[in-house]
């Protein structure tokens, strides 16, 4: 019997068309960037909050989730289990504009919606 090497397939992290357009516009205004880094930090009632930043180059160990040629969402290994499978949207409501995260790993959110737990 031959041995089969398993390949780890991670649930993708995706951007909606609105989020992709917003980030590409921000990259153009900023004068460059290769993608968006999605991460988490300890914060709020439920314990975690998202971080999002445009980056010029990924970290050596970042996981890349390509969105289109030359543009990807990058996640550091330590944050991956908390955000894999997340769909990121960008919404406008009146004068407010914000990213919204549909994260299948979230177990609970705080009342104000600013933090979550996995």
Secondary structure per residue as TSV (DSSP state, phi and psi in degrees):
chain	resnum	aa	ss	phi	psi
A	1	X	-	360.0	132.5
A	2	X	-	-86.3	151.8
A	3	X	-	-88.2	134.7
A	4	X	-	-105.9	128.5
A	5	X	-	-84.1	123.7
A	6	X	-	-79.6	137.3
A	7	X	-	-106.2	125.5
A	8	X	-	-73.1	121.1
A	9	X	-	-110.5	116.1
A	10	X	-	-91.4	142.0
A	11	X	-	-59.1	134.2
A	12	X	-	-70.4	156.4
A	13	X	-	-104.7	127.5
A	14	X	E	-126.2	154.4
A	15	X	E	-112.2	138.1
A	16	X	-	-68.4	167.4
A	17	X	H	-59.5	-39.9
A	18	X	H	-64.1	-42.1
A	19	X	H	-67.7	-42.7
A	20	X	H	-61.4	-44.7
A	21	X	H	-61.9	-44.7
A	22	X	H	-60.8	-47.2
A	23	X	H	-65.9	-41.9
A	24	X	H	-63.0	-37.4
A	25	X	H	-65.0	-40.7
A	26	X	H	-65.4	-38.7
A	27	X	H	-64.2	-42.0
A	28	X	H	-63.9	-43.4
A	29	X	H	-63.7	-35.4
A	30	X	H	-78.8	-20.1
A	31	X	T	93.2	13.6
A	32	X	-	148.8	167.3
A	33	X	-	153.7	152.7
A	34	X	S	-105.5	-10.3
A	35	X	E	167.8	-164.6
A	36	X	E	-120.0	131.5
A	37	X	E	-98.5	124.9
A	38	X	E	-105.2	130.4
A	39	X	E	-147.4	-174.5
A	40	X	E	-134.2	156.1
A	41	X	E	-141.1	156.9
A	42	X	E	-74.8	127.3
A	43	X	E	-174.5	151.2
A	44	X	T	77.9	-177.9
A	45	X	T	-62.7	-40.2
A	46	X	T	-91.4	-10.4
A	47	X	E	113.8	-31.5
A	48	X	E	-133.5	151.4
A	49	X	E	-140.3	155.5
A	50	X	E	-79.7	148.1
A	51	X	E	-122.3	142.0
A	52	X	E	-138.7	130.4
A	53	X	E	-149.2	146.2
A	54	X	E	-80.3	136.4
A	55	X	E	-125.0	155.2
A	56	X	S	-89.6	-30.4
A	57	X	S	-155.2	145.9
A	58	X	-	-74.3	160.6
A	59	X	-	-69.2	156.4
A	60	X	T	-58.0	-31.7
A	61	X	T	-106.4	4.6
A	62	X	-	-60.0	145.3
A	63	X	E	-89.2	134.4
A	64	X	E	-105.4	136.6
A	65	X	E	-123.3	90.6
A	66	X	E	-60.1	138.0
A	67	X	E	-107.3	-37.3
A	68	X	E	-161.8	167.3
A	69	X	T	-54.0	128.5
A	70	X	T	81.0	4.8
A	71	X	E	-144.1	130.7
A	72	X	E	-144.8	163.9
A	73	X	E	-98.6	131.0
A	74	X	E	-114.4	142.2
A	75	X	E	-136.1	131.2
A	76	X	-	-68.9	147.5
A	77	X	H	-53.3	-38.5
A	78	X	H	-68.3	-20.0
A	79	X	H	-99.2	-13.4
A	80	X	H	-57.4	-46.9
A	81	X	H	-63.9	-24.0
A	82	X	H	-84.8	-19.8
A	83	X	H	-122.7	-6.2
A	84	X	T	-61.9	138.8
A	85	X	T	89.3	-0.8
A	86	X	-	-71.4	138.5
A	87	X	E	-106.8	126.2
A	88	X	E	-106.3	129.0
A	89	X	E	-120.1	162.4
A	90	X	E	-127.1	121.1
A	91	X	E	-121.7	152.4
A	92	X	E	-122.7	126.2
A	93	X	E	-131.7	105.0
A	94	X	T	62.6	-125.9
A	95	X	T	-88.0	-6.8
A	96	X	E	-87.3	139.9
A	97	X	E	-135.3	133.9
A	98	X	E	-159.7	157.3
A	99	X	E	-78.6	144.4
A	100	X	E	-123.3	141.5
A	101	X	E	-118.5	122.9
A	102	X	E	-104.2	95.4
A	103	X	-	-111.0	114.0
A	104	X	T	-68.0	-10.4
A	105	X	T	-88.5	-11.6
A	106	X	-	-69.5	128.5
A	107	X	-	-99.6	-30.0
A	108	X	E	-157.4	151.6
A	109	X	E	-128.4	158.5
A	110	X	-	-80.6	167.4
A	111	X	T	-61.0	-33.3
A	112	X	T	-84.2	-9.5
A	113	X	S	79.6	8.7
A	114	X	S	-87.7	-19.8
A	115	X	-	-138.1	166.1
A	116	X	E	-148.8	168.2
A	117	X	E	-131.5	153.7
A	118	X	-	-120.8	360.0
